[in-house]
């Protein structure tokens, strides 16, 4: 039984929310794990992982609009690479989310999805998925 997987993603925009729920769900089902948890983690300092609504795409648009209005790219930042807004946005999110697995299924609310959050795209990115087993 495999309990670790790396997902490779290509973001399309500077700020991009990529729904990875189906990838994580399929991996959990294929693992055969009935009960435990799954850790979804990204190792990038200008990206994140979040759980939010996946039914209405305007929610993600609203989040993106809020972030760019509060953390504009036009400000003068000291970080030499020019991507300080992405580092700040990433810090407001999390690098990981943990989701319960019960009876072989992800325990998510009706409208919840798992998203990779890009704040410095477009880029080639990784998300690591680790199934944590109940003892």
C-alpha positions, 0 to 999 in steps of 0.5 A: 500500500502506497502512502506517499505521492507527489503531485506535479502542477503547472499554475497558469496565473500570478494568483491561481487556485487549483482544485486538487480534491479529485487527485487527493480523493482518488489517491486515498481510494486507491490506497485502500486506507479505511481510517486515518488522515491525509496530509497535503503539503507544498514545499514552496514559500510563495504558495499554499494549500487551503480548504474552501468552497469548490462549488462557486468559482466566484469565491476564489475570485473574491479571495484573489481580489481581496489579496491583491487589494491588500497586498499590491505588487506596486509597493516598494519591498526590500526583497530583491526577487520582487515577489514579496507580495507572494511571500506575504500571501503565502504566510496568510495561508498554510503550507499544508492541510490535514483531512480525516479519512473515514470509511475510505473517504475524505471527510469534507463538507458538502461544498469544500475542496482542497486547493493548491494556492499559487501566489507567484505564478505561473510556475511548475509546482509540487504538492506532497500527499502523505496518508497517516494511518490509525494505529 
